[in-house]
Amino acid sequence: MSDTESSSSSPSDNEGCSSTAWRVVDDPNMELRVDDVEDFLLCKARNEVNTVLERLRGRKTGGGVSEQRSVSVADILDVWLDDSILLAFKSFVNSSLQPDIVSTQELLSFTEVELWLSFYSTTPTAFYTSENRDLYPPMWTAMPKPIYMQILQALSTSTQRTSGAENQW
């Protein structure tokens, strides 16, 4: 404790300078509280998650959405996936598929299926099973399973030459 703090509770010789001296406040209703930033942010995140889930449930059941635009996942990918990335992706897949050439639209559809698999946390086999058509409605409009599996197989094979830096991701 400093000299000022220890002498603040006792009367001072210099009472004319009361503005510089410390005084003890006797207030029984006084509380000291430190706001926890993490608790505050978690509380806000929980509210946001609830709002997002309500909107998602509303869209899933078809209620509560006044304007539904027909923008597909492929349209979003076409806008946000850079052409240079898509071109490298396409050349990598096509180098593994010598007889068949994959189009840009097929790669976008492949990426769309990958997004659906991530969203549903499922495997391609379960996604494309006919018994699960009601569980996974996007399967009705997704790319056919043979083409998806062909692209997936091309991505898993290593037919690329490793000597050149242009062939590395």
C-alpha positions as CSV (number, residue, x, y, z in Angstrom):
1,M,0.0,0.0,0.0
2,S,1.2,3.5,-0.7
3,D,1.4,6.2,1.8
4,T,-1.6,8.0,0.3
5,E,-3.8,4.9,0.6
6,S,-2.8,4.1,4.1
7,S,-3.2,7.7,5.3
8,S,-6.5,8.2,3.4
9,S,-8.6,6.6,6.2
10,S,-7.1,8.7,8.9
11,P,-7.6,12.4,9.2
12,S,-4.8,14.3,7.6
13,D,-3.0,17.4,8.9
14,N,-3.7,19.0,5.6
15,E,-7.6,18.8,5.4
16,G,-7.7,21.8,3.1
17,C,-6.5,19.6,0.2
18,S,-9.4,17.1,0.3
19,S,-9.5,16.8,-3.4
20,T,-6.1,15.0,-3.5
21,A,-6.7,12.7,-0.5
22,W,-8.3,9.3,-0.7
23,R,-11.4,8.6,1.3
24,V,-13.1,5.3,2.0
25,V,-16.7,5.2,0.8
26,D,-19.0,3.3,3.1
27,D,-21.7,2.2,0.7
28,P,-23.3,-1.2,1.5
29,N,-24.9,-1.4,-1.9
30,M,-21.7,-1.0,-3.9
31,E,-20.7,-4.0,-6.1
32,L,-17.7,-4.5,-8.2
33,R,-18.2,-6.6,-11.3
34,V,-15.9,-7.4,-14.2
35,D,-17.7,-8.2,-17.4
36,D,-16.4,-11.3,-19.0
37,V,-15.9,-10.8,-22.7
38,E,-16.1,-14.4,-23.5
39,D,-19.4,-14.9,-21.7
40,F,-20.8,-11.8,-23.5
41,L,-19.7,-13.1,-26.9
42,L,-21.0,-16.6,-26.2
43,C,-24.3,-15.2,-25.2
44,K,-24.5,-13.1,-28.4
45,A,-23.4,-16.2,-30.5
46,R,-26.1,-18.3,-28.9
47,N,-28.7,-15.7,-29.9
48,E,-27.3,-15.5,-33.4
49,V,-27.3,-19.3,-33.7
50,N,-30.9,-19.5,-32.6
51,T,-31.9,-16.8,-35.2
52,V,-30.0,-18.7,-38.0
53,L,-31.6,-22.0,-37.0
54,E,-35.1,-20.5,-37.0
55,R,-34.5,-19.1,-40.5
56,L,-33.1,-22.4,-41.7
57,R,-36.1,-24.3,-40.3
58,G,-38.4,-21.8,-42.0
59,R,-36.7,-22.3,-45.3
60,K,-36.7,-26.0,-45.0
61,T,-40.4,-26.2,-44.2
62,G,-41.3,-23.5,-46.7
63,G,-42.7,-21.1,-44.2
64,G,-41.7,-17.6,-43.1
65,V,-39.8,-16.7,-46.2
66,S,-41.4,-14.0,-48.3
67,E,-39.0,-14.0,-51.2
68,Q,-37.3,-17.2,-52.4
69,R,-34.9,-16.7,-55.3
70,S,-33.9,-19.5,-57.6
71,V,-30.2,-19.2,-57.0
72,S,-28.5,-22.6,-57.0
73,V,-25.3,-23.6,-55.3
74,A,-23.7,-23.9,-58.7
75,D,-24.6,-20.2,-59.4
76,I,-22.9,-19.2,-56.1
77,L,-19.8,-21.3,-56.9
78,D,-19.7,-19.8,-60.4
79,V,-19.6,-16.3,-58.9
80,W,-17.2,-17.0,-55.9
81,L,-14.9,-19.7,-57.2
82,D,-12.0,-18.0,-59.0
83,D,-11.4,-19.0,-62.6
84,S,-7.7,-19.7,-62.0
85,I,-8.5,-22.1,-59.2
86,L,-11.2,-23.7,-61.3
87,L,-8.8,-24.0,-64.3
88,A,-6.1,-25.7,-62.2
89,F,-8.7,-28.0,-60.7
90,K,-10.0,-28.9,-64.2
91,S,-6.6,-29.6,-65.6
92,F,-5.7,-31.8,-62.7
93,V,-8.8,-33.9,-63.1
94,N,-8.6,-34.0,-66.8
95,S,-5.0,-35.2,-66.7
96,S,-6.2,-38.2,-64.6
97,L,-9.1,-38.9,-67.0
98,Q,-7.4,-39.3,-70.3
99,P,-10.3,-40.8,-72.4
100,D,-13.0,-38.5,-70.8
101,I,-12.7,-34.8,-70.5
102,V,-14.6,-33.1,-67.6
103,S,-16.3,-29.8,-68.3
104,T,-16.3,-26.7,-66.0
105,Q,-20.0,-27.2,-65.3
106,E,-19.3,-30.8,-64.2
107,L,-16.6,-29.6,-61.8
108,L,-19.0,-27.0,-60.4
109,S,-21.6,-29.8,-60.0
110,F,-19.0,-32.0,-58.3
111,T,-18.2,-29.2,-55.9
112,E,-21.9,-28.7,-55.2
113,V,-22.2,-32.4,-54.3
114,E,-19.2,-32.0,-52.0
115,L,-20.9,-29.1,-50.3
116,W,-24.1,-31.2,-49.8
117,L,-22.1,-34.1,-48.4
118,S,-20.5,-31.7,-45.9
119,F,-23.8,-30.1,-45.0
120,Y,-25.5,-33.4,-44.4
121,S,-22.3,-35.0,-42.9
122,T,-22.7,-38.1,-45.0
123,T,-20.9,-40.2,-47.5
124,P,-21.4,-40.3,-51.2
125,T,-22.7,-43.9,-51.0
126,A,-25.4,-42.8,-48.4
127,F,-26.2,-39.6,-50.4
128,Y,-26.8,-41.5,-53.6
129,T,-28.7,-44.5,-52.2
130,S,-32.2,-44.5,-53.5
131,E,-33.7,-45.3,-50.1
132,N,-32.3,-42.0,-48.8
133,R,-33.9,-39.8,-51.5
134,D,-36.3,-38.3,-48.9
135,L,-33.4,-37.6,-46.4
136,Y,-31.3,-35.9,-49.0
137,P,-33.6,-33.9,-51.4
138,P,-30.6,-32.3,-53.3
139,M,-29.8,-35.8,-54.6
140,W,-32.7,-35.4,-57.1
141,T,-31.0,-32.5,-58.9
142,A,-27.3,-33.4,-58.1
143,M,-24.9,-34.7,-60.7
144,P,-25.2,-38.5,-61.5
145,K,-23.3,-40.8,-59.2
146,P,-21.2,-42.4,-62.0
147,I,-19.8,-39.0,-63.0
148,Y,-19.3,-37.9,-59.4
149,M,-17.4,-41.2,-58.6
150,Q,-15.3,-40.8,-61.8
151,I,-14.1,-37.3,-60.8
152,L,-13.5,-38.5,-57.2
153,Q,-11.5,-41.4,-58.5
154,A,-9.5,-39.0,-60.7
155,L,-8.7,-36.8,-57.7
156,S,-7.5,-39.8,-55.7
157,T,-5.1,-41.1,-58.4
158,S,-1.7,-39.7,-58.7
159,T,-0.9,-39.5,-62.5
160,Q,0.7,-36.1,-62.2
161,R,4.4,-35.7,-62.9
162,T,6.1,-34.5,-59.7
163,S,9.1,-33.0,-61.5
164,G,7.5,-29.7,-62.5
165,A,6.3,-27.1,-60.1
166,E,3.4,-26.2,-62.4
167,N,1.8,-29.6,-61.6
168,Q,1.8,-29.1,-57.8
169,W,-1.1,-27.7,-55.8
